[in-house]
Structure formats: structure tokens, C-alpha cells
Amino acid sequence: MPKFAEICLKRRMPNNLETLTYAIPEDLQIKEGSLVSVPLRNMKQDGVVVGISENKPPYPTKNISELLNEYPILQKWQLEVVRWMSDYYFAPLQKCLNLFLPPKLYKSDEILPSKTRNTNSKHKLTENQKAAVEKILKTTKNFSLIHGVTGSGKTEIYLHLVEKYLEKGQQCILVVPEISLTPQMINYFENIFGNKVAILHSRLTEKQRSLEWLKIYLGEASIVIGPRSAIFAPVKNPGLIILDEEHEFSYKQEQSPRYHALEVIKKIAKFTNAKVVMGSATPSVSTYCKATQGDYELIEINERIGDAKLPPVKIVDLREEFMKKNYSILSDDLQEKLQETLDAKKQAILFLNKRGAASAVVCRECGYMEKCKACDVPMTYHNSLPSDNQFKPTLICHHCGLIANVPSKCPDCSCVSIKFVGSGTQKVELEVKQMFPDAKVARVDKDTIAKRGSFEEIYNKMKNGEIDILIGTQMIGKGLHLPNVNLVGVILADIGLHFPDFRSSERTFQLLTQVAGRAGRAKTPGEVIVQTYMPENDAITFSQHHNYKDFYKKEIEQRKQLNYPPFSKIVKLTFVDEKAKKSMLEATKIYEKLKNTIDAHDEINLYPSMIFKLHNKYRWNVLIQGKNPKKYLENLELPSICRIDVDPISIS
């Protein structure tokens, strides 16, 4: 009986077809998940078999040309995840499929030899850690949330759990929010498990990524570590998936398919029965809500390892600093504490979630502001280009990367009174070096870690005491363990509070609590100074006392009143076009159609995006909010300029 295969090509399908049908030659052992080569328009194309049927199609079919790999490249459960992703996120099957495939397949004898390491013994678990491990292993629930304060030793719990699943002969995936955290996690796990660890992230070369993929596929690596793309590793028998820093918004992909790592992990767990462990000192409101309702096993750890205490946090009102005529970026308190830290031969972290030297360039006379011509947002002033160590004043758009010269006079009124407004990490670095000329200062942001391995180099220098003061953006506030850091200074805590988004307060609280947790992780008590113009804001006052539970109670009550997630779901439609009028008209048409079908308890809104012009294209949003907003899209014909974002992390 002849058989026929539904094949999804690795490249974009012709006429936006999902699959093409080919006949299976009798001499080829084709299975679902097999990687094959097929003829298409006098060329050969690679694709994956996503279905096999004995039903002959009502049209002529060509034969599959070649089986490219002896064994299926994808497991059946992975194909199920691909189909689910395509359906749930309204994404092309081909784009979802390619997430699971290596950039290129190499021969197994090309696998590079792993670094040889002497495996060390594990740290002894504290009573809290031991109880957490036992609870996770015994629970009948597939999902567990470890809510542990910063420095409570969640990574050690992960390590012991991984060991238990390796003993069962199963593979483990450990997902971290940023590539910058990967070196620290890799070192930690390789010291124990040696060559069983594989690394997957975008900073690897194509060949490195492909060979690591092959190493996992062949079963030579049983532990996979990496950012969100690690969940697509070719593990054949996943037993444990760990999502570290579960609250991080970087787990959401911004391009199609616009998936969230946690949602995909849930489906992987459903199809494989893998155990899922999430960890965070500041869990997302939605995840913690599910844990308190019993959907997830909840493990609370309220103490740090050893004798370490959570650092006291002092709030500095910058309005009072201004009244004292202190116009410096650093308050008097922060300057004093920095000097004490340096005198004590300890380290400090200064945090500001904004790159560059100034946020905008304006004319003092007429108010003209230099904006990006492609994005219609203020250009950021930099002392130098990211790749240039020399002082060279430059304007850069942080959205599209456009580079421009700093104007010597106003383009509108020709006045030479040009003013640089706001601060960024470059400006903080410059001022700190002037204040403390003998201190060894380093900066970590996207400008300084553009080269492969640059973050690891800075991290190792900090760990080895070669840096006194580390200045950086949010990437230095995520999970880094630096025992000699005695002081953390938040230059401006208000950044993010002014965004028109219901998660603004949650993001600010998480960021402040996480960065404060970098201080005092050893026996020496640490200190945190938070500078702000809004000292009464809930996110700031609750973070001052590391008080997640009270913050959560207030936030979840507001979400309930406004029917925001987790009490509803959201779908955002963004209409993008080079003509502002067209994007608005298309958005308005769909908005009017939806208004006629929307249920009384659901909501729909139409508004321009917060950044109206981006990459020379204009954007309007239609937001659908309700119990099941996706149902309104099932029979709705959307224009080609519409982008669908299910469960968006931002509604602006």
C-alpha cells in the first residue's frame, strides 16, 4: 500500500501553504519527524515529515528524493508542540518547526571535545533546601514554584533535582532569562556534571550551536542550559524542565511565533509528563496566583543561605537632594556609602536601566528635540559608539540602531544652546570615575558586551575582585552571585513606572527587589540605596522591605477589579504600515467588526502604539480582553499588515 507524507519545508512555503504532499518511495524508511529532501520547482528543498497517510490525494504527487537522516529529527511530542504553537499563536507552521531544528547538521565525528573538568562534590543542602527538594520529588503535581528570597540557594536545589533525574536516565533542561547568566550557570553545573552539560544560545557560532544540538540529540549530553531557545533542544526523554527567574519578560518572544517559554513548557510537560520547576524571588503575579490556588506546588523559602541577611534598603527622595542644591547623579548618602565601601575593600553595584550618556538632546531656546527619523523617538546621546573605546559624541536610536552626529546648533532656530537631558549608564560611569579616580570602574550594558565573551570577562573580573564599582542595566540584576558586593545603589527607581501598561508596577517591584538582592550575599551585611522622585509609590515602598506578599495582595486585588490577567486573557492586534492613515483605517475596520460581535463581559479597545512610528512604519493597536479573546479571530479575515500577539507582555 503506497503511503504519502505531509511535509513542512524549512524555508517559507509557496503561496503560504502549511504543508506539501509527496509520495514515499518503498525503499525509504520514512517516519513522522524525518528530515527529507524533496523536489520543488526544479530544485531540491529540505523539509520535515509532519504526517503520514495512506489516502492518495486527488492530484499527482512527486516522490520524496532522499532521507537526510537515518533517524527522525523530531520526536512525536515535539511535532505536537509545533502544531499547538502554530494554532495558539497564529503563526506559520514552518516558523514554529524551525525553532526545533539546528542551523545545519554536521557529522557526529565533528563534535568538538568538551572541556575536561574535575567534578566537584555538591554543596550540602540546608534544611529548607532539603525540604524543597523532597516536596518537589514527592508531589503528584507536574508544576512546582519555588518562591525563595534572593540568596536562598535556588540554584543548589536545581542541581540536586537534576541529579535525581539523571539517575533515572532522563534528560533535563535548565532555562535562564538572559545569555549573560549562562556562563555563571554553566560553570556551576559543569563543576559537578562535567561533559554531561550542553549549552544552547545565540552567542554561539552556527557550527557550535549545531554541534551542541547534535550532542544532545545523540544523548551524549543529558543537561541542557540556555535561554528560552533551550526548550527546543532535541531531548528524547525529558524528565525535568527548570525555568529560573520565572518572572522575567525576556521569556516572551517579540517576533513570530510570539510564544512565551512558560506556555510552551506547559505543553511539553503535557505531552511528555516532565516535571516543571519554576523559581523566583519575585514570581509573576499570574504564576503566584495559580500557586496559591493550588494549581502548582508552592515552596516558600524565606531565609538566605548561612548567616546572610537581606540588606536594609534606604529610600532617598531626589526632590530633597535638589533642594539641597545637590545636582549630581549620586545623592549625598550614596556618595558617602560608596566611599565607605571602597575603604572597606568591598564592591558596589550601581544600577540604572537606561543606556547612553543622556536620554535626549534639546534646544534651550525653541524646545526642539532631536528625534530618530525612522522611529520618531528621541535619539540617545552616547559618549562613543558601542564598538569604539575613544570619546566620540554620537546620537543613537535604541530601537532601530540609527546613528547620527550631535548637532552643533539647533536645526530649527540655529541657536547654539544645545542641552543634554537625562542620564544613562555612560553618564554615571563618567561621574563616578571623576568622583572616585582611584576606583576600578566597569560598565555592563548592550554597548559594552556586544562582543562574544565580553560579559563573561567582566563577570570574572568582578568575581575575582578586579572591579570595585560595577555600573549596569537590568542584566546585572538577574541572579548573579557576587559575595563581595556590599553596596547596591539604584540611580533612578522611577524608570518604567510611567509606561501606560498594567504591569508597570509589577516590573518595577521585581527589578528593584532583584537588584537589591545582589547585596550582602555573604556573611558581611549589605546595604541598598534607592534614589527616586516617587518615594510613596507602592512598588518602591514594598521593595524597600523585600515584601513580595503584601505587594502581591495589593496588585492582585487591582487586577481583579480591572479584569486584567490572570482573571482574563488578552490578544493584541497591531496594524503596521508605512502609511499612518492606512494602519489607522485597517485597525478601525477590524475594531468596528469586533465591536459588533463582542460579548457584554469582554472588552475591546483601539489606540495608537506608544511608539507610534518604528522602523519607518506606523502602528495602531486593537486590544481584545476577555475569558477567551481568541474566539473572535476564528472567522475574522485580518489584513496582511496585522500582527497577532496572544498573551502580550505589554499592551502599549
Buried (B, 14 or more C-beta within 10 A) or exposed (E): EEBBBBBBBBEEBEEEBEBBBBBBBEEBEBBBBBBBBBEBEEEEBBBBBBBBEEEEEEEEBEEBBEBBEEEBBBBEBBBBBBBBBBEBBBBBBBBBBBBBBBBEBBEEEEBEEBEEBEEEEEBEBBEBBEBBBEBBEEBEEBBBBBBBBBBBBBBBBBBBBBBBBBEEEBBBBBBBBBBBBBBBBBBBBBBBBBBBBBBBBEBBEEEBBBBBBBBBBEEBBBBBBBBBBBBBBBBBBBBBBBBBBBBBBBBBBEEBBBBBBBBBBBBBBBBBEBBBBBBBBBBBBBBBBBBBEEEBBBBBBEBBBEEBEBBBBBBBBBEEBEEEEBEEBBBEBBBEBBEBBBEEEBBBBBBBBBBBBBBBBBBEBEEBEBBBEBBBBBBBBBBBBBEEEEEEBBBBBBBBEBEBEBBEEBEEEEEEEBEBEBBBBBBBBBBBBEBBEEBBBBBBBEBBBEEEEBBBEBBBBBBEEEBBBBBBBBBBBBBBBBBBBBBBBBBBBBBBBEBEBBBBBBBBBBBBBBBBBBBBBBEBBBBBBBBBBBBEBBBBBBBBEBBBEEBBEBBBEEBEEEBBBBBBBBBBBBBBBEEBEBBBBBBBEBBEBBEEEBEEEBBBEBBBBBBBBBBEBBBBBBBBBBEEBBBBBEEEEBBEBBBBBBBBBBBB
